[in-house]
Each structure stands twice: as structure tokens, then as C-alpha cells.
Amino acid sequence: MESERRARIAELAATARPVWAEHRDGGALQEFLKEIGCDGVDAVMVTMRVAGCDLGEAQRMFLTTPCRAAELAFHDEVMKGLERSQGDV
């Protein structure tokens, strides 16, 4: 990961830590991150740092929060397309 992105992730994590400390809730964390414009892979990486969890758990927090419904729908459509392209569906 390039140094600018690492610095951005670190800065966003520092900003989000108080939200996690207060609520200890993945939904509240994702809502906060969305409000400050932290989306996609960056939001997952910040979640890993702030919540001290692995990639799978961070993705679950990201994709199962109501404020990330559009991202979940996009993810589901991409996965369906990949499955169709492999002949699995």
C-alpha cells in the first residue's frame, strides 16, 4: 500500500477510535465512516484497525450495516456475475 494511503488510513482510524470506544458497535462505526466519506476498501481497513479484527469480520461489519446497503447490493451483483461466468449458476 502506498504511503499516502497508509497515512490516510491511520488518520481515519485515529478519528474513528472514539466512536468505536463509545459504542463498540460495527453499525455505529460504519455510519460514522460513511458520514466522513470513508468508503469501500478504506472503510474495511479502518474497521480492522479500530475494531482490532480480521479482514473477514471487518467485511461483515461493512456489508451488513444498513447504511452500506448499496455496497452490499453491488457486491452481491458482482458475485452473481462471477458465478454465472464460471457456469456455477
Secondary structure, 3 states (H helix, E strand, C coil): CCHHHHHHHHHHHHHHHHHHHHHCCHHHHHHHHHHCCCCHHHHHHHHHHHHCCCHHHHHHHHHHCHHHHHHHHHHHHHHHHHHHHCCCC
